[in-house]
Amino acid sequence: MKVGIIGAGAAGLAAAYDLALAGIEVVVYEKASFVGGQASTFDVESTPLERGYHHLFTSDTDILSLMTEIGLADRMEWHESKVGIFYGGKIFNLVTPMDLLKFSPLSIIDRIRMGLVTMILKTKTDWKALENVTTDEWIKTWAGKRVYEVVWGPLLRGKFGDRHYKEIGMPWFWGKIHTRFASRGKSMAKELLGYPKGSFGEIFDTLAKRIESMGGKVKLSTGVKKIIIKEGKAVGLLIESDSDPKREFTETFDAILSTTPSFVFPKLVPKMPKEYENRLTKVQYMSAVLIILILDRPLTNVYWLNVADRSIPFVGLIEHTNMIDSSLYGDKHIVYLSNYLNIDHPLYKMDHKQLLAEYLPHIKKINADFNESWIVKTYYHKVGAAQPIIGVNYSQRIPDHRTPFERLYLANTTQIYPEDRGTNYSVRMGREVSKLLLKDYSLAK
């Protein structure tokens, strides 16, 4: 049996690895020149760094188990979290219950209320009971107007934009709370975050090598132009190579797995049934836009700074070297300025130079001593289809991994639910779809 896989991100590679273990011939096609998708890396001071900030929680057991299987368990290191929130011109630590009690922008009653609401969500296991309400409505009702206005409202608006923040189903927020508290352990005092010694790139590079060692192929800079359907069955792929755009060729397969975003998938398949296509196209995405600053000194004393001041045009400031030792990067300090934008947003349309110029004055609001002379170098990355916009009652609208065409499967971030999209869940999904495929062909062991 031969399986074609579109996309060498976490889901595609995890699926390819399990299929290869089962003795299936796999070929993975990746349009980019690198593996890893949203967890891919580039070099900073000769050390791999993620294009978009990444870390793991202790509850991310799927990717941790996979790392153990491929011999990388000893590469994982755990660090105490340093999380803060910027509000009213000041950075507040917001890691421990004591930090919350000291959070002066809220009254003592609101601080206690916020803590109690968080604990209620932590202990609540029936997320389906939350499906018919939006995050916006639920927080206002249970945490109160002031907590919403100061903490969660600005972050929700920053994550999903003015157009969509009121649409987000409550299971999304429930999943966020559960993930963070699961990484605190029984003491609840400290949150642990994980980062591999060799970056996330090492995980996916190793995975690709393992696939190839079992006879599979991972073809980079090679895009898929079309999924070939005959008599209702997927039978092959029309391939195009970046090295020779005029050269197209067809490859036949017994089954195909696509990990493309939902809005891309229908373009690859002709005459998709309308009901299934609607499930795909009705889910919209936010794009992640990142400016990465390489500095000659630290900017803040926290790793993850949520920016709750909406006059600042970015929603997060992630200082990677406040978790990972700066000596790995030539003693330089690495800061991500993170944003989630619709593609028609003015900031999305700016190029690297324009966006950097827009951001720089606002950095001084966070650190008044900041000077442009601190900057050694900057990078600019866009990640399309980074964050699906998942509304209420979404479990009733999730596209099935089995598509309307026989032998054709789909696995992308819109099918991760109720958890938010993430590398761990993409690995889990890729492995689950590989089991589904093997079961369908009676090849499961």
N, C-alpha and C positions, 0 to 999 in steps of 0.2 A: 504494500500500500504506500502511496505517495501523497503527502499533504503539503499544500502551499500556504504560507502564512504571510499576510501583508502587515508589515510593521515590526521593527526590532526594538520596541520599548519593553517595559516590564512584563506586560501581559503576553505579548508575542513570543518573547524569549522563554518565559516560564512554560508556556504551552509547548513550544518547540522542544524544550529540554525533556519534558515528561513523555512526549510522543516518541522522541528518539530513544529514551530509556525502554519504551515498549517495543522497540524494534521497527518503528515506522520511519520511512525515509522522509525527511522534512527539508524544505527550502524556504528560507525567510528572506523576504524582499524589503529593503529599507531605502527610501528615497534619499535620506540624509547620508552623509559620509561617516556617520558614527552610530553606535548602538546606545540604547538607554533611554531614548525618547526624552521625556521631561526631566529625567534624572541624569541626563548626559553631562559630560564634563568638557572643559577646555583647560589649558595650562596657564597657571599664574605662578611666576617665579619657579618654573619647571615642576610645579606640583599641580595635579589635577584638582579642579574646583568645579562644582556644579553650576551650570548656567542659571539654574533657579535653586535657591536655598533648599536644603533637605536635611532632615533628621528623622530618627525613629523613636517610637515610644516603646516601653517595655511590653506593651500589649500587642506589638506588631509581630506576632508569632509566625506568620506565614513566611515573611521574607527572612526572618531569623532562622527558621527551620531550613529554608533553601540554602542559606549561607553555610549552615552546618553540613548539608549534603555535598556541597561543592568545595568543602575544605577551607572555608573562610570564617569559621566561628571565632577564631582567635583574633580576627581583625576588628571585631566590634569593641568599641570603648563607650563607657557610659559617663555622662557628666551631669552635675547638678544644674538644673535649669536656672537661668537668670532672665526672668520676664518682667517687663515693666509696661506702664501705660503713660503716654504723654498727654497731659490735660492741663489747661490753664497756664501754659508756659512752664510747666514743671514735669520732671520725670518721677513717677511713683513706682516703687517696686510692687509687684503684684504676684507673688509666688505662694506665700504661706497664708494661713488664716490670720496670723498677726499682721501681715502686710495689709490685708483687707480692713482690719480693724483700725489701722492707721491712715486709711485712705480718706483724707480730709475733704475732698470735693463732695463726698456724700455725708449726710447726717449720720449719726450713730445708728439711728433706726433703719435707715436705708442700707447701711453697711451690713447690719445683721440680717435684714431682709434679703439682700443679695446673696449672702452666705447660705441662708436657709434654702432659698430657691435652688441654688447650685447643688446642695446636698440632696434635695428632693429629686432633682433630675439624675443625679448620680445613682440613686437607689432604684429609680424607676426602670423596669425592664420591658414593660409593654409599650414600645415606641409606636405601635399601631394605633393606640388610643390618642396619639398626638397628630395623626396624619391629616385631620380635617381642619387644622388651625395653622395659621402662619406664625413664623418666629416673631415677627413684629407684634402681632396681636397678643401672643402668649406672654412675652416679656413684659409688655405694658400692663397686662392684667395681673400677673403674679409677682413680678419684681418691682413694679411701680414705675411711674412716669419719670422720676428723677434718675433712677438707675438706668432706665432706657436712654434718657437724654445724655447722660454723662459717659456711660461705659459701652453698652451693647448696641445702642442705636447708631452712633458714629461708625463703629466697626462693621456693622451690618451694611450700612450705606457705602462704606469704603470698599467692602468686599464685592458687592453686587451692583453698585451704582444707583443713582437716583431713580432710574427707570425700573429696576427690578427688586430693590431691597424689601419691598412690602409683599412680594410674591413667594418668598422662600418658605417651604414647609417646615414645620417645627422639628421633624425627625433629623433635619440637618444640624440644628443647634444641639439637640439631644446627643447626637453622635459626637459632636465636638467635646461636650462636657464629659461624656463617658471615656473617650480616648485619653483626655488629659488626666482624669482622676485615676485611670487604670495604671498610669505611669508613676503614680505617687506611692504605691504600695500601701500597706496597712497603716503606717504611721500618719499618712496624709500630709506630712510636713514638707517634704521635698519631692519635687518632680525630677525624674531622670530622663535624659534625652540621649539617644545613641547616634554615633557617627563612626563609619568604618575608617580604619587607619589609612587605607589607600583610596578613600573617597568611594562614592557609590559607583563610579565608573569601573572600579575593579570588579565589583559584583557582576556587572553586565558583560564586561570583557571576558571574565572567567566563564560565564554562562555560555557565551558565544563559542569559546574554545571547546567547552565540553560538548556542545552540540556537534561541532565539526569533528571532534574526535570519535563520535559515534556514527559518523558517515553523513551527517546533515550538512547543509550549506547555509551561510549567512551572507547574502549578497548586498553590499552597501552601494550607495549612489545608483540605485536601481529602483525605478518606480513602477507601479502597476497602473496601466492605463484603462484596463477593462477586465471585468470578470466575465468569462464566457459561459453562457447558459444555453443548454440544449435540452429540449423536451422537459423543462422544469428542473434540470439538474445542473449544478456547477461542474464544469468539466475541465476548465483551464483558465489561464491568465494571459492577457496581452501585456507584455513587458516592454519597457523602454529604458535605455541606459543613458545616464548623464554623460558618459564619455563619448557617446555617439547618438545624439537625440534623434537622428533620422533613422536609426536602426531599431526596428521593432521586431519582436519575435513572440511566438506563442509557446507556452509550456502547458502540458496536460497534467491534471492531478485527479486523484480519487476523491479528495475533499479539500475544502479551502476555508481558512479562518482569516477574517479581516479584523484588524484592530483600529481601523480608521475612525475618526469622529463621525457622529451620526449624520451630519449634513454632507459629508463626503461620500459616504457609503452608497446612497442612491445614484450618485453620478457614475459609479462603477458598474452598476447593475441595470440593464435595460428593463423597462416595464415592470417595476416592482408593484405588487398589490398595494392599493391605496391605503388600506387600514394600517398595514405595517409601516409604510412610508410616512404616514402621519405621526406615528409614534416616534419616529426618528426626527423628523423635521420640526416638530413642535417644541422640542427641547432646544433652547438657545444656550450659548456659551459666552462667558466672559474671557477675554484674552489677558494673559499676564504680561506686563511690561516692566522690565527691570533695568535699572541703572546700577552698575557695580562700581563702587569706588575702591581704589587701592590707595591707602593712606600711609603716611610715614609715622602716624601716632594714632592712639585710640580716639574714637569719637564720643562714645558713651561708656558706661560701666555695665550695660545689660546686653544679653544676647538677642532677645526678641522684644522689640519695642512696638507696641500697638499705638498708632497715632490716632487719638480720639479728637483731634482738632481738625475739623473739616476745612479750615482755611489753608491747611497744608495739603499740597496736591498729591501726596503719596500716602498710602494707608499703613505701611509697615516699614520699619527700619530694623534690619536683621544684621547684627554685627557678628559675623561668622567667627572672628578671632577672639570673641569674648566667650566662646565655647571651645574652639580648637586653637592650640598654641600657634602664635604668629610666627614662631621660628620655622615652621614648615613652609612658610611663604616668604622667606628671606627677611623675617622680622617686619614685614608689611602688615597692615591691618585692613581687613576686608569687610566692606559694608554693602549690603543690598538695600536699595530703595525700591520698594515693591508697590505695584499698583495693579488693579483689575479694571479693565476698561472695555466698553463696547467699541467695535471697530470704527464707528462713526464719531467717537469722542475726539475733540481737538487734541488732547494729549497723545492719543494713539497715533494720530497723523504726523506728529512731530518726529524728526529724525534724532539721532544720538545727540548732536550738538545742541539742537533746540531744546530738547527735553532736559538736558543737563543744566542749561542756562535757566530754565524754568524752576528747577528744583533747588539750585544752589542758595538763593536767598533764604529759603525756608529751613535749610539745615542750621543756619545761625539761630533760628528760634529754639532749636533743640539744644544746641551748644553755642553759646554766645561767643566763645573763643575761636570757633571754627574759622579757618582762613583757606582760601583756594590754594595757597602755597603748600598745604598739607597733602594735596592730591598728587600722587605719583602717576596714576594712569586711571582711565575709566573704560568700562565696557558697557555694551547695550545689547539686550536680548529681548526678543518677543516670543511668547509661547502662545500660539493660537489654540483655541479650544481647550483652555487650561481649566476652567471652572464651569461645569454644567449648572444651569439655573433650574433647580429642582423645586417644583411647586407642591401644593397640597395634594393629598391622595395619590401620590406618585406610584405607589406599589401597583395600582390598577392600570398604569400606562407604561410600565417598563417594557422595552422591546425584548423579546425572547432571544436567547443565544442561538436557538435554531431559527433560521430565517425561513421565509415562505418557499425558498428553493432548496431542494434536497441536496445534501452534501456541502451546504454553505452555512457558515457560522459567523456570528458577530460578537466581539468582546471589546467594549470601550467603557469610558468612565461614566456614561449615563446609565450603565447597568450595575453600578456599585451603589447599593442602597440597603439600609438607611445610613450607612457610614458615608462620610464625605470621600471624594476621590483621594487616592494616595498610593504611593509606591507599594506598600504592603498589600493593599486591597487589589491592586492590579495584578500582583503576583498570584494572590489567591484566586482571582477570577480566571487568569490564564490557565492555572492548574485544574480548576473545576471544569472549564470548557474542554480541556484535553481529555478528562475522564468522560465527559459527555460524548465526545466524538468516539472514543474507544468503545463505550457502551453501545452506541448506535451501530457500530460495525462488529459487535460481539468480539472485540479484541481485548477487553479489560481483563486484567489478571486477578 
